[in-house]
Amino acid sequence: MGKNQHVTPHPDGGWQVKGAGNSRATVRTETQKEAIDIARDIARILGATAQRDGYMEGNGYQVTWTFGHLCELKEPNDYLVNWRFWTLAALPMIPQRFGIKLIPDRGIEKQFETIAKLYAEADEIINCGDAGQEGELIQRWVMQLAKVKCPVKRLWISSMTDEAIKEGFANLKDQAQYESLYLAGLSRAVGDWLLGMNCTRLYTLMYRQQRGQVLSIGRVQTPTLALIVQRQKEIDHFKPEPYWVLSTIYRDTLFTATSGKFLSEEEGKNAFSLIEGKPFVITDVKKKQGKEPPKQLYDLTSLQVDLNRKYGFSSQLSLNLIQGLYEKKLTTYPRVDTQYLSDDIYPKCPGILNGVSQYMVAGTKPYLAIIQNLAAMGKKLPKSKRVFDTSKVTDHHAIIPTGVVPSGLTDMEQKVYDLIARRFVAAFYPDCLFSTTTVNGEVDNVGFKASGKEILQPGWRDVYSKEEQTVDESPKADAEEKTLPTFVKGESGEHQPTLTQKMTIPPKHYTEASLLRAMETAGKLVDDEELSAAMKENGIGRPSSRAGIIETLFKRHYIRRERKNLVATPTGIQLIDTIHEKLLTSVELTGMWEKKLRDIEHHKYDAATFINELKEQVSRIVTDVLHDNSGRSIESGDTPSAPKPKGPSSAAGEKSKSASPKKRKSTAKKASVKEQVEAQRQAVPQEGAECPECHQGHIIKGKTAYGCSRWKEGCTFRVPFA
């Protein structure tokens, strides 16, 4: 096919493809149904409407698809026979050259045969894979295995609307432009293989208590576990200590002593005696006006954080829901790490807002009024640098609605869409104007202070209800928003002083929301949006992989949930205590690795150098651990055998033939699980939580009962509404 292919309006209506010959296009999704649905959308726009076995055809195009990962890095036994067996003598396993293979599955093999045949006959291939690192890697591996020789173009789009697809085909890129993206994805996969395969075998063979136990080690998984274990230890070893706070009530307003807390009761009583029975005097009243801009648009992590805080959704469930909205063409590409839009999106925003305004839920249009209010503010939408900044957009822009009017959304999908839609609308609203009042007083030279916040003009806060406005606000922020009575400097009167004993409290457990933030900021406790964004370069994991990492820790039984809290298990704690190599447990060091991977993507670092560094590091880790003569071991707990890897980043979960628990133990475990399930059946399930029966699905709300999302696969968990 000619290189200058593009989509243009047809004189008789619709669209036509300019160019002759045959062209092949591929698209990637997680399931075959989703893949076919998206492929059909692309095929329809290209005029390829004839259904064939494994592809669509028409108008000079043949559109086929991949689903999930068709290829994976070769397993150890594919390189050397002796690597098939788990022995310390075989470590480190470092292939001279890494290879890929087709995942052994008949459905995958059949689809690959179709793809390879179409590739062999093609004049040109259009790679329509997900516009990200993983999508690029998946499609490149398929092409490599099929030995593609013809030219390849790249479709690069951020949404799946018809308009976006047409625009993308009108502006196809040369695949060579995305070589660094592929190299970054390949380096990540190879790095995960080197560290996961070697260290999982190494630590399993050196420290397991019993045959069949597998100790999973991963490049991102292990430092993430280390964060949770460190926090767990801080909580377990915390010793509460008493302190005393001096305060007083004047004119129904609580004033707190500016001297801070007292570490002894005697100190506090002495201060109390100085002010008891003496008048309270207002010494200063300061009012300061300020403004609060709208919150920045969502990237994947910030959206997962809010969904966990507000609804208790797990990060994996949130990712699945967000991906689903993208595939339904309702929101833009989800796996993003930026909160900005490129300048070229600005002209499309009025149309997007119009589409959002037409969405109907239960007979009403929830967004119509706030969008009409926005329209009444001026003829032109404001264009803020906090929203539109092309220089801060990486591969994709922030997550926003597409303007396609939703229909038939589930309750959980509606909740996700609502957050995205309101955040987008609020971005065009004016700042919230407020007045902060600080009142100082004293009693016999003992200083006191009270502060409050008064909303003068709500601005963007009008987009949200009062409840929604404070979802992610701290208790301190809530307290500061109280409105104070009018005080006058010099006034005085009676007051009611109190000396209150309090106890220091331990740090909070990680929740999935706070853990996602910690992974994003390399373990630093950062709440500020702009500072958090500045630290993303050194975060661990990619936005799209963090949910899977957390789920892996659950599956390995290294952590467990207690309500929303993430608690380290004895096995998880022992594993981290056993690992002395900072390279494996340090969030900061892993963050440096991630920075190098991002630099590879942006042509700032060499992929071969990254891989060679990892090879040296893995060899050093193996040598150091083999010299450990301590005789330490890690209890198995509920640690399961690791499953066979299903993708390039699953190397840490390598399977072993010896990793099968005895049948007798398995039976005992089933009885325990049954008891747990029955106990949970009596409680009201939390929507979005892990299914207590199959541990693979999540709780969903039906018309008459709560159930498991995997009910079609046979899970019978069901709790009728009370």
C-alpha positions in Angstrom: 0.0 0.0 0.0 1.2 3.5 -0.6 2.8 5.2 2.4 0.6 8.3 2.1 -2.6 6.7 3.3 -5.2 8.8 5.0 -8.9 9.0 5.8 -11.0 11.6 4.1 -14.7 12.3 3.7 -16.4 10.4 0.8 -18.4 12.5 -1.7 -21.4 10.2 -1.2 -21.2 10.3 2.6 -19.1 8.6 5.2 -15.3 8.2 4.9 -12.9 6.7 2.4 -9.3 5.5 2.7 -7.0 7.1 0.2 -4.5 4.6 -1.1 -4.6 1.2 -2.9 -3.5 -2.3 -2.0 -3.7 -4.3 1.2 -3.0 -3.0 4.8 -3.2 -5.0 8.0 -4.1 -3.4 11.4 -3.8 -5.0 14.9 -5.3 -3.9 18.2 -4.7 -5.3 21.7 -7.1 -5.8 24.6 -7.2 -8.0 27.7 -10.0 -10.3 26.5 -11.0 -11.7 23.1 -14.5 -10.2 23.2 -13.1 -6.7 23.9 -10.4 -7.2 21.2 -13.0 -8.1 18.6 -15.3 -5.3 19.6 -12.6 -2.7 19.3 -11.3 -4.3 16.1 -14.8 -4.1 14.6 -14.9 -0.4 15.4 -11.7 0.2 13.6 -12.7 -2.0 10.8 -16.0 -0.3 10.4 -14.3 3.1 10.1 -11.9 1.7 7.5 -14.6 0.0 5.5 -13.5 -3.5 6.4 -16.9 -5.0 7.2 -16.7 -8.6 6.0 -16.3 -11.1 8.8 -13.6 -13.7 8.4 -12.1 -16.3 10.8 -9.9 -14.2 13.1 -10.1 -10.9 11.2 -12.3 -8.4 9.3 -11.8 -7.6 5.7 -12.8 -4.9 3.1 -11.7 -1.7 1.3 -8.2 -2.9 0.9 -7.8 -3.6 4.7 -7.7 -6.7 6.9 -8.1 -5.9 10.6 -7.1 -8.6 13.1 -6.4 -8.5 16.8 -4.4 -9.8 19.8 -5.9 -10.4 23.2 -3.7 -10.1 26.3 -0.1 -11.3 25.9 0.4 -13.6 22.9 4.1 -13.8 23.5 6.4 -14.0 26.5 10.0 -14.2 27.3 11.4 -17.7 27.2 11.5 -19.7 30.5 14.8 -20.9 31.9 14.4 -24.4 30.6 14.0 -23.0 27.1 17.7 -21.9 27.3 19.5 -24.7 29.1 18.3 -28.2 30.2 19.8 -27.8 33.7 17.9 -24.6 34.3 14.7 -26.6 34.3 15.6 -27.7 37.8 15.6 -25.5 40.9 19.2 -25.8 42.1 21.6 -23.3 43.7 24.3 -24.5 41.4 22.5 -23.2 38.3 22.4 -19.6 39.7 22.7 -17.0 38.4 20.7 -17.8 35.2 21.8 -15.1 32.7 21.0 -16.0 29.0 23.5 -14.8 26.4 20.5 -13.6 24.4 16.9 -13.3 25.5 14.3 -14.9 23.3 10.5 -14.8 23.1 8.0 -17.6 22.5 4.3 -18.0 21.9 2.3 -18.7 25.1 1.2 -22.3 25.0 -2.5 -22.0 24.5 -4.5 -23.3 21.6 -6.7 -20.2 21.2 -3.5 -18.0 21.2 -1.8 -20.4 18.8 -4.7 -20.3 16.4 -5.0 -16.5 16.4 -1.2 -16.1 15.9 -1.4 -18.4 12.9 -4.1 -16.1 11.4 -2.0 -12.9 12.2 1.2 -14.4 10.8 -0.6 -15.4 7.6 -2.0 -11.9 7.1 1.4 -10.3 7.9 3.1 -12.5 5.3 0.7 -11.2 2.6 0.6 -7.6 3.6 2.0 -4.6 1.7 2.0 -2.6 4.9 1.1 -3.1 8.6 -0.6 -0.6 10.9 0.2 -1.2 14.5 -3.0 -0.2 16.4 -1.9 -1.5 19.8 -2.5 0.4 23.0 -0.6 3.6 22.8 1.8 2.9 25.7 4.9 0.9 26.7 3.1 -2.4 27.2 1.0 -2.1 24.1 4.1 -1.4 22.0 5.9 -4.4 23.5 3.0 -6.8 22.9 2.7 -5.9 19.2 6.4 -5.8 18.5 6.9 -9.3 19.9 4.1 -10.6 17.7 5.7 -9.0 14.7 9.1 -10.4 15.6 7.8 -13.9 16.0 6.0 -13.6 12.7 9.2 -12.3 11.0 7.5 -9.2 9.6 9.4 -7.7 6.6 7.1 -5.1 5.2 6.8 -1.4 6.3 5.0 -0.7 9.6 3.0 2.4 10.5 1.8 3.3 14.0 -1.7 4.4 15.0 -1.4 6.6 18.1 -4.6 7.7 19.8 -5.8 8.6 23.3 -9.5 7.6 22.9 -11.5 5.1 21.0 -14.2 7.5 19.7 -14.9 7.4 15.9 -13.5 10.9 15.6 -10.2 10.0 17.4 -9.8 6.8 15.3 -10.4 8.8 12.0 -8.0 11.5 13.1 -5.4 8.9 14.1 -5.6 7.1 10.7 -5.2 10.5 9.0 -2.0 11.1 10.9 -0.2 7.7 11.0 3.3 7.7 12.3 6.3 5.6 11.3 6.8 2.8 13.8 10.5 3.7 14.0 9.5 6.8 16.0 8.5 4.5 18.9 11.6 2.4 19.0 12.7 3.9 22.4 9.2 3.0 23.8 9.7 -0.6 22.7 13.3 -0.7 24.2 12.0 0.7 27.5 9.3 -2.0 27.6 11.8 -4.7 26.6 14.3 -3.5 29.3 11.6 -3.7 31.9 10.6 -7.2 30.9 14.2 -8.5 30.8 15.0 -6.7 34.1 12.0 -8.3 35.8 13.0 -11.7 34.4 16.6 -11.5 35.6 15.7 -10.4 39.1 12.5 -12.3 39.5 13.7 -15.7 38.1 17.0 -15.7 39.9 16.1 -14.2 43.2 12.8 -16.2 43.6 14.8 -19.4 43.1 17.7 -18.2 45.3 15.6 -17.1 48.3 13.2 -20.1 48.0 16.1 -22.6 48.0 18.1 -20.9 50.7 15.3 -19.9 53.2 12.1 -21.9 52.7 11.0 -24.0 55.7 9.5 -26.9 53.7 9.5 -28.4 50.2 6.8 -26.9 48.0 7.1 -23.4 49.5 7.9 -20.6 47.0 9.3 -17.2 48.1 8.4 -14.8 45.4 10.8 -11.9 44.8 10.1 -9.1 42.3 11.8 -5.9 41.2 8.9 -3.7 42.3 6.9 -6.2 44.4 9.6 -6.6 47.1 10.3 -2.9 47.8 6.6 -2.3 47.9 6.3 -5.1 50.5 9.2 -3.5 52.4 7.2 -0.2 52.6 4.3 -2.1 54.2 6.5 -4.1 56.6 8.4 -1.0 57.7 5.1 0.7 58.5 3.8 -2.4 60.3 6.9 -2.5 62.5 6.5 1.2 63.4 2.9 0.5 64.5 3.8 -2.8 66.3 6.7 -1.2 68.2 4.9 2.1 68.9 4.6 2.9 72.6 2.0 5.5 73.3 3.1 8.4 75.5 0.9 10.9 77.4 0.9 14.6 76.8 -1.3 17.4 77.9 -3.0 20.2 76.0 -4.1 23.5 77.5 -7.1 25.1 75.9 -10.0 27.4 76.7 -13.4 28.3 75.4 -14.2 32.0 74.9 -17.5 33.0 73.3 -18.2 29.4 72.3 -14.9 29.3 70.4 -12.1 26.9 71.2 -8.7 28.5 71.6 -5.5 26.4 72.0 -2.4 27.4 73.8 0.4 28.5 71.4 3.0 26.9 73.6 2.1 23.5 72.3 1.7 20.3 74.2 3.1 19.7 77.7 5.1 16.5 78.2 4.3 16.3 82.0 1.1 16.8 83.9 2.9 19.1 86.4 3.9 21.5 83.6 0.4 21.6 82.3 -1.1 22.2 85.8 1.3 25.0 86.4 0.2 26.7 83.2 -3.5 26.0 84.0 -3.1 27.7 87.4 -1.7 30.8 85.8 -4.9 31.4 83.7 -7.6 30.1 86.0 -10.0 32.8 87.1 -8.3 35.5 85.0 -9.9 37.3 82.0 -9.3 36.3 78.4 -8.2 39.2 76.2 -8.2 39.3 72.4 -4.8 40.6 71.3 -5.0 40.4 67.5 -7.4 39.6 64.7 -6.1 38.9 61.2 -8.1 38.3 58.1 -6.5 37.1 55.0 -8.2 36.4 51.7 -7.0 33.5 49.6 -8.0 31.4 46.6 -8.0 27.7 45.9 -7.7 26.6 42.3 -9.7 23.6 41.0 -8.0 20.2 41.6 -5.9 19.0 38.7 -7.3 16.5 36.2 -6.9 12.8 36.9 -4.0 10.6 36.0 -4.5 6.9 36.7 -3.0 6.9 40.2 -4.9 9.9 41.5 -8.1 8.4 40.2 -7.4 5.1 41.9 -6.6 6.9 45.1 -9.9 8.8 45.1 -11.9 5.6 44.3 -10.3 3.8 47.2 -10.8 6.7 49.6 -14.4 7.3 48.6 -15.7 3.9 47.7 -13.2 1.4 49.0 -12.5 0.1 45.5 -9.2 -1.9 45.2 -6.7 -0.5 42.8 -7.1 -3.5 40.5 -10.9 -3.1 40.5 -10.5 0.6 39.8 -8.2 -0.1 36.9 -10.6 -2.6 35.4 -13.5 -0.2 35.7 -11.5 2.7 34.1 -10.3 0.4 31.3 -13.9 -0.6 30.7 -15.0 3.0 30.3 -12.2 3.6 27.8 -13.2 0.6 25.8 -16.8 1.9 25.8 -15.4 5.1 24.3 -16.6 7.1 27.3 -13.3 8.2 28.7 -9.8 8.7 27.3 -6.7 6.4 27.6 -6.4 5.4 31.2 -2.8 4.3 31.8 -1.4 7.8 32.1 0.9 9.6 34.5 0.1 13.2 33.6 -2.6 15.5 34.9 -2.4 17.9 32.0 -4.0 18.3 28.6 -2.2 19.2 25.4 -3.2 22.5 23.8 -4.8 20.8 20.8 -7.5 19.4 23.1 -8.8 22.9 24.1 -11.0 23.4 20.9 -12.7 20.0 21.5 -13.7 20.8 25.1 -17.0 22.6 24.4 -18.2 19.5 22.4 -17.0 17.2 25.3 -18.9 19.3 27.8 -22.0 19.2 25.7 -21.9 15.4 25.5 -21.4 15.1 29.3 -24.4 17.4 29.9 -26.7 15.0 28.0 -26.0 12.0 30.2 -29.2 10.9 31.9 -29.3 9.0 35.2 -32.7 7.9 36.7 -34.5 10.4 34.5 -32.3 13.4 35.3 -29.2 15.0 33.8 -26.8 15.3 36.8 -24.3 17.5 35.0 -26.6 19.7 33.0 -27.0 22.4 35.6 -23.3 22.8 36.5 -22.4 22.9 32.8 -25.1 25.5 32.1 -23.8 27.6 35.0 -20.3 27.3 33.4 -21.7 28.6 30.1 -23.4 31.5 31.8 -20.1 32.7 33.2 -18.7 33.8 29.8 -18.7 33.2 26.1 -15.3 31.4 26.1 -14.0 28.6 28.2 -11.0 29.7 30.3 -7.6 28.1 29.3 -5.5 27.6 32.4 -1.9 26.5 32.5 -2.9 24.1 35.3 -5.0 22.3 32.7 -3.5 22.9 29.3 0.3 22.5 29.1 1.6 20.5 26.2 5.2 20.5 27.7 3.9 18.4 30.6 2.1 15.8 28.5 4.0 12.6 28.0 2.6 9.9 25.8 -1.0 10.7 26.7 -2.9 13.5 28.3 -5.0 13.3 31.6 -8.1 11.1 31.8 -11.2 13.1 30.7 -14.6 12.2 29.2 -14.7 11.8 25.4 -18.1 13.5 25.0 -19.8 10.3 24.0 -23.1 10.2 26.0 -23.0 7.2 28.4 -25.7 4.6 28.6 -26.3 1.4 30.5 -23.5 1.9 33.1 -23.3 -0.3 36.1 -23.4 1.4 39.6 -19.7 1.1 39.9 -19.0 2.4 36.4 -21.3 5.4 37.1 -19.2 6.2 40.2 -16.0 6.2 38.2 -17.5 8.2 35.4 -18.9 10.7 37.9 -15.5 11.4 39.4 -13.9 11.9 35.9 -16.7 14.1 34.6 -17.0 16.4 37.6 -13.2 16.8 37.8 -13.2 17.8 34.1 -16.1 20.3 34.5 -14.6 21.8 37.7 -11.3 22.5 35.8 -13.1 25.3 33.9 -14.7 26.9 37.0 -13.2 29.8 38.8 -11.1 29.5 41.9 -12.8 29.1 45.2 -12.4 32.4 47.2 -12.1 32.2 50.9 -11.2 34.2 54.0 -8.9 32.9 56.7 -9.3 34.4 60.1 -6.7 34.0 62.8 -7.5 35.2 66.3 -4.9 35.5 69.0 -5.6 36.0 72.7 -3.9 35.7 76.0 -4.5 35.2 79.7 -1.8 36.6 81.9 0.9 36.4 79.1 -0.2 32.8 78.2 -0.9 32.9 74.5 -3.9 31.2 72.7 -5.0 31.0 69.1 -8.0 30.0 67.1 -8.4 29.9 63.3 -11.3 29.5 60.9 -12.0 29.5 57.2 -15.0 31.1 55.5 -15.9 30.4 51.9 -16.7 33.7 50.2 -17.3 32.4 46.6 -17.5 28.6 46.2 -16.2 28.7 42.6 -15.4 25.2 41.5 -16.7 23.7 44.7 -20.2 24.3 43.3 -19.6 21.3 41.1 -19.6 19.0 44.1 -21.9 18.4 47.0 -20.7 19.3 50.5 -20.0 15.6 51.2 -18.0 15.2 48.0 -15.9 18.3 48.8 -14.4 16.8 51.8 -13.8 13.3 50.7 -10.0 13.6 50.7 -9.7 16.4 53.2 -7.8 15.9 56.5 -9.5 16.4 59.9 -7.3 19.5 60.3 -8.6 20.9 57.1 -12.2 20.3 58.2 -11.5 22.1 61.5 -10.0 25.0 59.7 -13.2 25.5 57.6 -15.3 26.5 60.6 -16.5 30.1 60.6 -15.6 32.1 63.6 -17.7 34.8 65.3 -16.6 38.4 64.9 -13.9 39.3 67.4 -12.5 42.8 68.2 -9.0 43.5 69.3 -8.9 44.4 73.0 -12.2 42.8 74.0 -12.1 40.5 77.1 -14.3 38.3 79.2 -14.7 35.1 81.1 -13.5 31.8 79.7 -13.5 28.1 80.6 -9.9 26.7 80.6 -9.3 22.9 80.4 -6.2 20.8 80.7 -6.7 17.6 78.6 -4.6 14.5 78.7 -4.0 12.9 75.4 -1.9 10.0 74.1 0.4 9.9 71.1 -0.9 7.7 68.3 1.0 5.3 66.0 1.4 6.0 62.3 -1.6 4.8 60.2 -1.5 1.6 58.3 -1.2 1.9 54.6 -4.4 1.8 52.6 -4.4 1.0 48.9 -4.8 4.8 48.3 -1.8 5.8 50.5 0.3 2.9 49.2 -0.3 4.0 45.6 0.9 7.5 46.5 3.9 6.1 48.3 4.8 4.0 45.2 4.4 7.1 43.0 6.6 9.2 45.3 9.3 6.6 46.1 8.0 6.1 49.6 7.9 9.8 50.5 4.8 11.0 52.4 3.6 13.7 50.0 0.0 15.0 49.8 0.7 18.2 47.8 -0.4 17.6 44.2 2.4 19.6 42.5 5.2 18.2 44.7 3.9 14.7 44.1 3.9 15.3 40.4 7.5 16.4 40.6 8.5 13.1 42.3 6.8 10.8 39.8 10.1 10.4 37.8 11.5 8.4 40.7 8.4 6.4 41.6 8.3 2.6 41.5 6.3 0.7 39.0 4.2 2.2 36.2 0.7 3.6 36.8 -0.7 0.6 34.9 1.3 -2.0 36.9 0.9 -0.8 40.5 -2.5 -2.4 41.0 -1.2 -5.7 39.8 1.8 -5.5 42.1 -0.5 -5.0 45.1 -2.7 -7.9 44.0 0.4 -10.1 43.8 1.3 -9.3 47.4 -2.2 -10.5 48.4 -1.9 -13.7 46.3 1.5 -14.5 47.8 -0.1 -14.0 51.3 2.6 -11.4 52.1 -0.1 -8.9 53.1 -3.8 -9.0 54.1 -6.6 -6.6 54.4 -8.2 -5.5 57.7 -11.0 -3.2 56.5 -9.2 -0.7 54.3 -5.8 -1.2 56.1 -3.0 -3.3 54.5 -1.3 -5.4 57.1 1.9 -7.4 56.6 1.7 -11.1 57.4 4.4 -13.0 59.4 5.6 -14.5 56.1 5.9 -11.0 54.6 7.7 -9.6 57.6 10.2 -12.5 57.8 10.9 -12.3 54.1 11.9 -8.6 54.3 13.9 -9.2 57.4 15.8 -12.0 55.6 16.7 -9.8 52.6 19.8 -7.8 53.4 20.4 -6.5 49.9 19.1 -2.9 49.7 18.9 -3.2 46.0 15.9 -5.5 46.5 14.1 -3.7 49.3 14.9 0.0 48.9 12.2 2.0 47.3 14.7 4.8 46.5 17.0 2.5 44.6 14.1 0.9 42.8 12.9 4.4 42.0 16.3 5.0 40.4 15.8 1.9 38.2 12.4 3.2 37.1 13.9 6.6 36.3 16.4 4.9 34.0 13.6 3.0 32.3 11.8 6.3 31.7 15.1 7.8 30.4 15.4 4.9 27.9 11.9 5.8 26.7 13.0 9.5 26.3 16.3 8.7 24.5 18.3 9.7 27.6 19.7 6.3 28.6 21.0 3.2 26.9 18.9 0.0 27.2 22.0 -2.3 26.9 23.7 -0.4 29.7 20.6 -0.9 31.9 20.5 -4.7 31.2 24.2 -5.1 31.8 24.0 -3.3 35.1 21.2 -5.6 36.2 23.1 -8.7 35.2 26.0 -7.5 37.4 23.7 -6.7 40.3 21.9 -10.1 40.1 25.3 -11.9 40.0 26.4 -10.0 43.1 23.2 -10.8 45.0 23.5 -14.5 44.2 27.1 -14.5 45.5 26.2 -12.6 48.7 23.2 -14.8 49.6 25.1 -18.1 48.9 27.7 -17.0 51.5 24.9 -16.7 54.2 25.5 -19.5 56.7 23.0 -18.2 59.3 20.6 -21.1 58.8 17.6 -18.7 58.8 14.3 -19.9 57.4 10.9 -18.3 56.6 7.7 -19.8 57.8 5.3 -20.8 55.0 2.1 -19.5 56.5 -0.4 -19.5 53.7 2.2 -18.8 51.1 1.1 -20.6 48.0 3.0 -22.1 45.1 3.7 -19.5 42.5 1.7 -19.8 39.3 3.1 -19.9 35.8 3.9 -16.5 34.5 1.4 -15.1 31.9 3.2 -12.0 30.8 6.6 -10.4 30.6 6.5 -8.9 34.0 5.4 -12.0 35.8 8.7 -13.7 36.0 8.8 -13.6 39.8 5.9 -15.9 39.9 7.8 -18.8 38.2 6.3 -22.2 38.8 8.2 -25.3 40.2 7.2 -28.9 40.0 8.0 -29.2 43.6 5.7 -26.4 44.5 2.6 -28.5 45.3 1.3 -28.7 48.8 0.3 -32.1 50.1 -3.3 -33.0 49.6 -3.9 -33.5 53.3 -2.8 -29.9 54.0 -5.0 -28.6 51.1 -8.1 -30.2 52.6 -7.5 -28.6 56.0 -7.1 -25.2 54.3 -10.4 -25.6 52.5 -12.2 -26.1 55.7 -10.8 -22.9 57.1 -11.8 -21.0 54.0 -15.3 -22.3 54.2 -15.6 -21.1 57.8 -14.3 -17.7 56.7 -16.8 -17.5 53.9 -19.7 -18.4 56.2 -18.6 -15.7 58.6 -18.4 -13.1 55.9 -21.8 -14.1 54.5 -23.3 -12.9 57.8 -21.8 -9.4 57.4 -22.8 -6.7 54.9 -20.3 -7.0 52.0 -18.3 -4.0 50.9 -18.8 -3.2 47.3 -15.6 -3.6 45.4 -13.9 -5.8 48.0 -12.3 -9.1 47.2 -14.7 -12.0 47.0 -14.3 -14.2 50.2 -15.2 -17.3 48.3 -13.1 -17.5 45.2 -10.6 -14.7 46.1 -10.4 -13.8 42.4 -13.5 -11.7 41.7 -14.8 -8.6 43.6 -18.1 -7.8 45.3 -20.7 -6.3 43.0 -24.2 -5.0 43.8 -27.1 -6.6 42.0 -30.8 -5.9 42.0 -31.6 -8.1 45.1 -28.3 -9.2 46.5 -24.5 -8.7 46.6 -22.5 -11.2 44.6 -19.2 -12.0 42.9 -18.1 -10.5 39.6 -17.1 -14.0 38.6 -20.6 -15.5 38.9 -20.5 -16.4 35.2 -17.3 -18.5 35.9 -19.2 -20.4 38.6 -18.6 -18.5 41.9 -21.6 -18.9 44.1 -21.0 -16.2 46.7 -24.3 -14.3 47.3 -25.6 -12.2 50.1 -29.3 -11.0 49.8 -30.1 -7.4 50.8 -31.3 -7.1 54.4 
